[in-house]
Amino acid sequence: ATEAAATSASVATEAPAATEAATGDNSGIDGANEYGERYDADPAILTKAVGTPDGVPEVAQAAFYRAGLPVDQAMQDLAVKCYTDKICDTGTGGPITVALADGFGENFWRQMTHMEFVLQALTYPEIGKIIYITAGGDTQKSISDYKSLVAQQVDVIIFFPDAGEALLPAVREATAQGIVTISHSYGKIGEPGKDYPTFVAEDVCKLGQLFGETLNKEVGTGKVAFLGGTPGNPLSAYWQSCEEPVLSADLTLVGRADTSWTQQGTLEAVSGFISSDPDIKGFSYEAADSFLGGVRAYEAAGLPLDITLTLRTDEVDMFCEWKKINNPNFKIFYGSGGNYQSRIALTAAMMKLKGYELSTDGIIVPTVLRQVDATTCNPDMPQQASLSSLIPIPIFKLMGN
């Protein structure tokens, strides 16, 4: 982890900025193809982000190539300004306006995803304006926010449909008006290819299956529980539907609970579970940082954390807490934070604008699980940061404050 941190820190201080390479082909990168991209992403970046350099699809390779471009001080300052201001002029005079529409942007995972989106947008000279909106978990606001972007005739909308199918009419309206709109992090609603071009996801079903296989192996016999995010979100529902059939007959699923992906929500959910089943031996969940609430629930109940935890994301604070707890019976397995999926969605949209044919089956990033060990905690990173994030450390430090 420290090695990966060192590379992203060094990236942040190199020059020149990616935009300075924009001579001739207007793509922002040297040696770009007709879609303005290159597919030879650095394997070290792929391994840091995804966990493996193998099986990464072409559009994601293009996005990761851009993610590996140098970020100089000027670009760093502009990224922080765009992130803070929510609406910003990139200064390139580019004709394209891109927007990130969040249904719930009020946790650090979403804020990292927002920053990854901004950094990616700044590698495109043709993008002149970047917009960010969050609905704060309010379905009606989510729909009206989305419609306002359609009314503004932006060129690209990248979105996470926390509101689920309720957002579909607005998404269809965007598509009908020629706006390229792509969802990320398994925000799959409606019919991709018809309602909107495609979506970006890891193999969420495989994630659920890996969760189940891990609990089968590590727990063996006993009770387990599922934790999910905002009520009705498609991500939680999907991995849980794939994990449950994989669970062995020796494991008893005692229930599922929503947490809204917050520490407080997780504290309440885990407290509820362990008050009736103090002998639960395993939990599956998306959010590493949020499970700190689960740790607090165990501490408040005076119970040891003799559990196996499978997680989708990889926030450092949970792993450093694990190291501090120092209980060999507390095991954590994690996938990838996936914050970079907003980058992939944006690159997919930019390629689509240049005529690239996107797969209606989604842009699927490989899924692997890694086990937390003594080296996983990286004290140099802001504690809510994802290990797999491609945000340079200096920017992370500004965000973490």
C-alpha positions, 0 to 999 in steps of 0.5 A: 500500500505504501508503495502505491501511495508513493507513486501517486504522491510522485505523480502529483508533483511531476510536470507538465500538466496533461492539458499541455500535451494538447497539440493537434488532435485536441485529445489532451494526450500524445499518440491518441487514436481516433477516439482521443484515447490510448489503451496502454495503461500502466499495469501498476495503476491497474493493480492499485485500482482494480487488484489485477492488471488482467481482464480490464476492458478497452474503455477502462484501459483508456480511462486508467491511461488518463488517470496515470497522466502527470498532475502538476500544481496548476492542475491540482489547484484547478481540481480543488477549485472545481471540486469545491465550487461544484460548477467550474470553468476549466479555462480551456474554452472547450465546448463540452459541458459535463456533469456528475449527478449524485443521488447522495454525495454526503459521504467521503466515498462519494466525494472521492468519486467526485474528485476522480471525475474532476481530475479525469475531466481536466485531462480533456481540453475539449471540456470547458465546464464541469458541474456537480450536483447532489440530492442528499438522498432525496428522491424527488430532488434527485429527479429534479436535479437531473431534469435541470441538467437536461434543461441546461443541455449539458453534453454528458451526465454521469450519475449514480441512481440512488433513487433507482427506477424512479430516475428512469423517466429523467434519464430517458429524457436526457437520452432523447435529447442527445445527452450522453448519460452513463451510470457508474458503480453498478447503477444499472436501471432500466435498459442500457442501450435503449434508455442510456448507452451503458453503465460502468460496474465491477462484476457485482454478482461475482463480488457477492459470490466471492463474499459468500465463498469467503464466509463459507471458508472463514466462518464455516458454521454459524450466523451471518448478516448482510448490510446494505446502503441506501434503502432500495439501491440496486448495488446492495440488492444485486450482490446480496442476491448473488451471495445468498445462494452461494452460502453453505448450508452450515451458515444461517443468514439472520437478516439484512439491514440498510445503513445509508452507507454511514457510520451511524446507520451501521452502528444502529444496524449492527447493534440491532443484529447483535442484540438478538444474535450476539454470536454472529460470525460474519458480515458482508457489506459494501462500505469499509469506512462505514463499518467503523460504526459496526466496530463501535456497536461491538465495543458498546455491547462489550463483545469481541470482534470475532468475525469475518468481514467481507467488504466492497470498498477499501477505506484506510481508516477501517484497516488502521482500526483493524491493526489497532484492535489486533484480534487474530479472530477479526478477519477482513477481505475487501474488493476495491473502492471503485471511486475511479468508476466515475472516470471510466464513465466519463471517458466512455461518454467522451469516446461515445461523442467521437463515435465509439460503439459502447457495449450495452452489457456494461463496462465491467471491471474485474473483481478480486478480493484481497485480505487485510494484513499488517501492511494494508494500513497506510498512515500517510493517507487521509483516513477516509481515503480508498487505497485503490483511489487514483487521487494524488496524495497532496489533493487527498490531504486537502480533501481530508481536511 
